């Protein structure tokens, strides 16, 4: 599925590049731009399966025949959708630097296999504050960019508390809590609208789901499609 999307994106990039080269000499663009962007994530949990003790309402392990009863979580190949939005700045013309601050919802689907009970499928999602720093090349209305990204967890979707927490601690503490990944993709400007298609991957786990081996950790990859408006 991902291979088909990737090859389609490359074909689209080739056609856009040919169109963009014709207008390259006449389209230098401003040296500095700030703007807003909004879009959607199409994400999947990667390489995650684990077991955890089933608990009673009092928080005690459920026992059966003298043994602890476990529930098993396994990765589901299905994808999940989420929203993304934020601000960006673009510094430079042909070769540019683009820092962004995004609020993103990502995750995927998992199967819950409960001993003696029916298997259930559920969405596992986590909110993050994403901080990509992209290096890009602009040829007319066509753009390509890639770069590293840091992600900070927004627990329980409480953005206000997350901002308060990260702003009231040292940069060293925040960097220790950040999870790192990358973004890479293509963009096209059409009548002032900045359209971007990107691939995002993790270089470390994202906090959001409890496991026995690594508490509050989940690993996801996604495709992201956004529309931006520069000022």
KEKE-3310 file (N, C-alpha, C; in steps of 0.2 Angstrom, whole numbers, plus 5000, padded with zeros to 4 digits):
npx = (5004:5009:5020:5014:5007:5019:5025:5016:5016:5029:5028:5018:5026:5036:5028:5024:5036:5041:5031:5034:5047:5046:5041:5051:5061:5053:5048:5053:5050:5047:5059:5057:5044:5029:5017:5001:4995:4985:4979:4978:4983:4988:4990:5000:5003:5019:5028:5024:5019:5013:5011:5000:4996:4979:4968:4959:4945:4950:4963:4971:4980:4971:4968:4969:4967:4979:4987:4993:4982:4984:4982:4983:4991:4992:4999:4989:4986:4979:4975:4974:4966:4970:4970:4981:4989:4996:5009:5021:5037:5047:5063:5072:5075:5077:5085:5080:5076:5065:5057:5044:5030:5019:5003:4998:4989:4991:4994:4986:4979:4975:4975:4966:4968:4960:4962:4951:4941:4932:4942:4946:4946:4954:4956:4972:4978:4988:4992:5003:5016:5024:5040:5047:5062:5066:5075:5074:5071:5067:5059:5053:5035:5036:5042:5054:5058:5066:5070:5075:5064:5057:5047:5035:5025:5007:4998:4983:4977:4978:4982:4985:4990:5001:5009:5012:5019:5031:5036:5040:5051:5068:5077:5086:5079:5067:5072:5076:5064:5059:5054:5062:5061:5058:5054:5049:5046:5036:5031:5019:5014:4999:4989:4992:4990:4998:5002:5006:5014:5019:5030:5032:5042:5048:5062:5063:5053:5036:5028:5013:5006:5003:5015:5022:5036:5041:5036:5022:5024:5024:5026:5025:5021:5018:5008:5006:4996:4994:4987:4993:4994:5002:5009)
npy = (4994:5007:5007:5009:5022:5029:5028:5034:5047:5051:5050:5061:5071:5072:5077:5089:5095:5097:5106:5117:5121:5128:5140:5145:5155:5167:5166:5170:5173:5178:5182:5179:5171:5169:5158:5149:5132:5118:5101:5083:5068:5051:5037:5024:5011:5005:4990:4985:4975:4968:4962:4964:4964:4960:4970:4973:4983:4989:4990:4979:4964:4952:4935:4918:4901:4902:4909:4925:4934:4938:4951:4953:4964:4968:4974:4981:4980:4990:5008:5024:5040:5057:5074:5088:5104:5120:5133:5140:5145:5152:5154:5161:5159:5151:5140:5136:5137:5130:5131:5124:5123:5112:5105:5089:5074:5057:5040:5024:5008:4994:4977:4970:4956:4947:4935:4921:4929:4939:4945:4962:4977:4993:5011:5018:5033:5047:5064:5076:5089:5094:5098:5101:5104:5109:5108:5115:5115:5126:5126:5136:5135:5123:5112:5104:5095:5091:5085:5084:5081:5085:5078:5082:5075:5077:5075:5067:5075:5088:5103:5116:5113:5105:5115:5123:5115:5112:5124:5129:5122:5117:5119:5108:5097:5097:5092:5080:5073:5073:5065:5059:5061:5061:5071:5071:5077:5083:5098:5110:5126:5133:5146:5154:5145:5134:5118:5102:5086:5074:5062:5054:5048:5038:5039:5036:5030:5036:5044:5038:5026:5013:5001:4985:4984:4996:5010:5020:5021:5021:5018:5025:5028:5039:5046:5063:5076:5093:5110:5126:5144:5158:5173)
npz = (5000:5005:4996:4983:4985:4987:4974:4966:4971:4967:4953:4952:4957:4947:4936:4941:4942:4929:4925:4933:4930:4919:4923:4932:4931:4932:4944:4958:4972:4989:5001:5014:5023:5032:5039:5040:5042:5039:5040:5036:5044:5040:5047:5054:5067:5071:5072:5085:5098:5113:5130:5144:5161:5166:5174:5190:5195:5206:5203:5205:5199:5189:5193:5189:5192:5200:5193:5184:5174:5157:5145:5127:5116:5099:5084:5071:5054:5049:5045:5053:5054:5057:5063:5059:5062:5062:5063:5051:5045:5032:5026:5014:4997:4983:4989:5005:5022:5033:5048:5059:5069:5075:5079:5081:5078:5079:5077:5076:5072:5084:5089:5102:5111:5122:5135:5134:5129:5116:5102:5100:5091:5091:5090:5093:5098:5099:5105:5099:5100:5087:5080:5066:5057:5042:5027:5011:4993:4981:4965:4955:4956:4962:4976:4986:5001:5016:5033:5050:5065:5080:5093:5105:5119:5120:5133:5136:5127:5132:5128:5134:5146:5143:5136:5146:5155:5147:5145:5157:5161:5160:5144:5142:5150:5142:5130:5133:5135:5123:5107:5093:5075:5057:5043:5026:5009:4996:4988:4982:4975:4972:4966:4977:4987:4998:4995:5002:5003:5013:5020:5036:5048:5063:5073:5086:5099:5101:5115:5123:5124:5136:5140:5145:5143:5139:5146:5142:5127:5110:5092:5077:5059:5046:5032:5027:5023:5019:5018:5016:5020:5016:5022)
capx = (5000:5014:5024:5009:5007:5025:5027:5011:5019:5035:5025:5015:5032:5039:5024:5024:5043:5041:5028:5037:5053:5044:5040:5056:5064:5049:5045:5058:5046:5049:5065:5054:5037:5026:5010:4997:4994:4981:4978:4977:4988:4986:4995:5000:5008:5024:5032:5022:5015:5015:5006:5000:4991:4972:4968:4952:4944:4955:4970:4975:4980:4966:4971:4965:4971:4985:4992:4990:4978:4986:4979:4989:4990:4995:4998:4984:4988:4974:4978:4970:4967:4970:4971:4987:4989:5001:5012:5028:5041:5051:5068:5076:5071:5078:5087:5077:5075:5058:5055:5037:5027:5013:4999:4997:4986:4994:4993:4984:4974:4978:4970:4966:4967:4959:4961:4945:4936:4933:4947:4943:4950:4953:4961:4977:4980:4992:4993:5010:5018:5029:5044:5051:5066:5066:5079:5071:5074:5061:5060:5046:5030:5037:5046:5055:5061:5067:5074:5073:5059:5056:5040:5033:5018:5002:4995:4976:4974:4977:4987:4987:4995:5008:5013:5014:5024:5037:5039:5042:5056:5074:5078:5089:5074:5062:5075:5077:5058:5057:5056:5065:5060:5060:5049:5052:5041:5036:5025:5017:5010:4994:4985:4994:4989:5004:5000:5012:5013:5025:5031:5035:5044:5051:5068:5062:5046:5032:5025:5006:5002:5007:5017:5026:5043:5043:5029:5019:5028:5021:5030:5021:5023:5012:5008:5003:4994:4992:4986:4995:4993:5008:5008)
capy = (5000:5012:5008:5012:5029:5032:5028:5039:5053:5052:5052:5067:5076:5073:5081:5096:5098:5099:5113:5122:5123:5133:5147:5146:5162:5172:5165:5170:5173:5182:5179:5177:5170:5165:5156:5144:5126:5113:5095:5077:5062:5045:5034:5017:5009:5001:4986:4985:4970:4967:4959:4967:4961:4962:4973:4974:4990:4991:4990:4973:4959:4947:4929:4912:4895:4904:4913:4931:4934:4943:4953:4954:4969:4967:4979:4980:4983:4996:5015:5029:5047:5062:5081:5092:5111:5125:5138:5139:5151:5150:5158:5160:5159:5145:5136:5139:5134:5130:5128:5123:5121:5109:5101:5083:5068:5052:5033:5018:5003:4989:4972:4968:4949:4945:4928:4919:4934:4940:4950:4968:4982:5000:5016:5020:5039:5052:5071:5078:5095:5092:5103:5100:5109:5107:5111:5114:5118:5128:5128:5139:5133:5116:5112:5097:5097:5086:5087:5081:5083:5083:5078:5082:5072:5081:5070:5067:5081:5095:5107:5121:5110:5103:5121:5126:5110:5112:5131:5130:5118:5119:5116:5101:5093:5096:5088:5073:5070:5073:5059:5061:5057:5065:5072:5072:5077:5088:5104:5114:5132:5134:5151:5156:5140:5129:5111:5098:5079:5072:5055:5055:5042:5039:5037:5034:5029:5042:5042:5038:5020:5010:4994:4983:4984:5003:5013:5025:5021:5019:5019:5026:5031:5042:5051:5069:5081:5099:5116:5132:5150:5162:5180)
capz = (5000:5005:4989:4978:4987:4986:4967:4963:4973:4963:4946:4952:4958:4940:4931:4943:4941:4922:4924:4937:4927:4914:4927:4937:4930:4933:4951:4963:4978:4994:5005:5021:5023:5038:5037:5044:5038:5042:5035:5039:5045:5038:5051:5056:5072:5068:5076:5092:5101:5120:5134:5150:5166:5166:5181:5192:5196:5212:5201:5206:5194:5189:5194:5187:5194:5203:5188:5182:5167:5153:5139:5122:5111:5093:5079:5066:5048:5047:5047:5057:5052:5062:5061:5060:5060:5065:5059:5048:5043:5026:5025:5008:4990:4979:4994:5010:5029:5035:5054:5059:5075:5073:5084:5077:5081:5076:5080:5072:5075:5087:5091:5109:5112:5129:5136:5135:5127:5109:5100:5099:5087:5093:5088:5098:5096:5104:5102:5099:5097:5082:5078:5061:5054:5035:5022:5005:4987:4977:4958:4953:4961:4965:4981:4989:5007:5021:5039:5057:5068:5087:5095:5113:5120:5124:5137:5137:5123:5136:5125:5138:5152:5139:5134:5153:5157:5143:5145:5164:5163:5156:5138:5143:5152:5137:5125:5136:5134:5116:5103:5086:5069:5051:5038:5019:5005:4990:4989:4976:4976:4967:4967:4984:4992:4999:4996:5004:5004:5017:5024:5042:5052:5069:5075:5093:5101:5104:5121:5122:5126:5141:5139:5151:5142:5139:5148:5138:5121:5103:5087:5071:5053:5043:5027:5029:5017:5022:5014:5020:5018:5018:5023)
cpx = (5004:5018:5020:5008:5013:5027:5022:5013:5025:5033:5022:5021:5035:5035:5024:5031:5043:5037:5031:5044:5052:5043:5045:5059:5060:5046:5050:5055:5050:5055:5062:5047:5035:5019:5007:4996:4989:4980:4976:4983:4984:4991:4994:5005:5012:5027:5031:5017:5018:5010:5006:4995:4984:4971:4960:4951:4948:4962:4974:4975:4974:4970:4966:4970:4978:4990:4988:4987:4981:4982:4984:4986:4994:4994:4993:4987:4984:4977:4972:4971:4966:4971:4978:4986:4994:5003:5019:5031:5046:5056:5072:5072:5072:5080:5084:5077:5068:5057:5047:5035:5020:5010:4996:4994:4988:4993:4992:4979:4978:4972:4971:4964:4966:4958:4954:4939:4937:4938:4943:4948:4949:4958:4965:4980:4984:4992:5000:5011:5024:5033:5049:5056:5068:5071:5076:5074:5067:5063:5053:5041:5031:5043:5048:5059:5061:5071:5071:5067:5059:5049:5039:5026:5013:4997:4987:4973:4974:4983:4990:4992:5001:5012:5016:5020:5031:5040:5042:5048:5062:5074:5081:5084:5069:5066:5076:5070:5055:5059:5057:5063:5062:5054:5052:5046:5041:5030:5024:5012:5005:4989:4986:4993:4995:5002:5006:5010:5019:5025:5035:5036:5047:5058:5069:5055:5042:5028:5017:5002:5006:5009:5021:5034:5045:5037:5028:5023:5024:5025:5025:5024:5017:5013:5004:5002:4991:4991:4989:4994:4998:5006:5014)
cpy = (5006:5013:5011:5019:5032:5033:5034:5046:5055:5054:5059:5073:5077:5078:5088:5099:5101:5106:5118:5125:5129:5140:5149:5153:5167:5172:5165:5169:5177:5178:5176:5177:5167:5163:5151:5138:5122:5107:5089:5072:5056:5040:5027:5016:5004:4996:4986:4980:4969:4964:4963:4964:4964:4964:4973:4981:4993:4992:4984:4968:4954:4940:4923:4906:4897:4908:4920:4931:4940:4945:4955:4959:4968:4972:4976:4984:4989:5003:5019:5036:5051:5069:5083:5099:5115:5130:5136:5145:5148:5155:5157:5159:5152:5139:5139:5134:5135:5127:5128:5121:5118:5105:5095:5078:5062:5045:5028:5014:4997:4984:4970:4961:4947:4938:4926:4923:4935:4945:4956:4973:4989:5004:5018:5027:5043:5059:5073:5085:5093:5099:5101:5106:5106:5111:5110:5117:5119:5129:5130:5138:5126:5116:5105:5099:5091:5088:5083:5084:5080:5083:5078:5080:5077:5076:5071:5073:5088:5099:5113:5118:5108:5109:5123:5121:5111:5119:5132:5126:5120:5116:5109:5096:5091:5091:5081:5069:5070:5067:5062:5057:5062:5066:5074:5072:5082:5093:5107:5120:5133:5140:5154:5151:5135:5122:5106:5091:5077:5065:5057:5048:5043:5036:5035:5033:5036:5040:5043:5032:5016:5003:4992:4984:4992:5007:5019:5026:5018:5022:5020:5029:5034:5045:5057:5074:5087:5105:5122:5138:5155:5169:5184)
cpz = (5000:4999:4984:4979:4985:4978:4964:4965:4969:4956:4946:4953:4951:4936:4934:4942:4934:4921:4928:4934:4922:4917:4932:4937:4932:4941:4956:4970:4983:4998:5012:5021:5030:5036:5042:5039:5042:5037:5039:5039:5043:5041:5053:5062:5069:5074:5084:5094:5108:5124:5141:5155:5166:5174:5183:5193:5202:5210:5202:5200:5194:5189:5192:5188:5197:5199:5186:5175:5163:5147:5134:5117:5105:5088:5073:5060:5045:5049:5050:5054:5058:5059:5062:5058:5064:5061:5056:5046:5037:5025:5020:5002:4987:4985:5001:5016:5031:5042:5055:5067:5074:5079:5080:5081:5077:5080:5075:5075:5078:5088:5098:5110:5119:5130:5138:5132:5119:5108:5098:5095:5090:5091:5094:5095:5101:5101:5104:5097:5093:5080:5073:5059:5047:5031:5015:4999:4983:4970:4955:4958:4964:4970:4983:4996:5012:5027:5045:5060:5076:5089:5103:5114:5123:5127:5138:5132:5126:5133:5130:5144:5149:5138:5141:5156:5154:5144:5152:5166:5158:5149:5138:5145:5146:5131:5127:5135:5127:5112:5096:5080:5063:5047:5031:5014:4999:4992:4982:4978:4970:4969:4974:4989:4992:5000:4997:5006:5007:5019:5030:5046:5058:5070:5082:5094:5103:5110:5120:5124:5131:5139:5145:5150:5142:5140:5144:5131:5115:5098:5081:5065:5050:5036:5029:5023:5020:5016:5018:5016:5020:5018:5022)
residu = (UNK:UNK:UNK:UNK:UNK:UNK:UNK:UNK:UNK:UNK:UNK:UNK:UNK:UNK:UNK:UNK:UNK:UNK:UNK:UNK:UNK:UNK:UNK:UNK:UNK:UNK:UNK:UNK:UNK:UNK:UNK:UNK:UNK:UNK:UNK:UNK:UNK:UNK:UNK:UNK:UNK:UNK:UNK:UNK:UNK:UNK:UNK:UNK:UNK:UNK:UNK:UNK:UNK:UNK:UNK:UNK:UNK:UNK:UNK:UNK:UNK:UNK:UNK:UNK:UNK:UNK:UNK:UNK:UNK:UNK:UNK:UNK:UNK:UNK:UNK:UNK:UNK:UNK:UNK:UNK:UNK:UNK:UNK:UNK:UNK:UNK:UNK:UNK:UNK:UNK:UNK:UNK:UNK:UNK:UNK:UNK:UNK:UNK:UNK:UNK:UNK:UNK:UNK:UNK:UNK:UNK:UNK:UNK:UNK:UNK:UNK:UNK:UNK:UNK:UNK:UNK:UNK:UNK:UNK:UNK:UNK:UNK:UNK:UNK:UNK:UNK:UNK:UNK:UNK:UNK:UNK:UNK:UNK:UNK:UNK:UNK:UNK:UNK:UNK:UNK:UNK:UNK:UNK:UNK:UNK:UNK:UNK:UNK:UNK:UNK:UNK:UNK:UNK:UNK:UNK:UNK:UNK:UNK:UNK:UNK:UNK:UNK:UNK:UNK:UNK:UNK:UNK:UNK:UNK:UNK:UNK:UNK:UNK:UNK:UNK:UNK:UNK:UNK:UNK:UNK:UNK:UNK:UNK:UNK:UNK:UNK:UNK:UNK:UNK:UNK:UNK:UNK:UNK:UNK:UNK:UNK:UNK:UNK:UNK:UNK:UNK:UNK:UNK:UNK:UNK:UNK:UNK:UNK:UNK:UNK:UNK:UNK:UNK:UNK:UNK:UNK:UNK:UNK:UNK:UNK:UNK:UNK:UNK:UNK:UNK:UNK:UNK:UNK:UNK:UNK:UNK)
# end
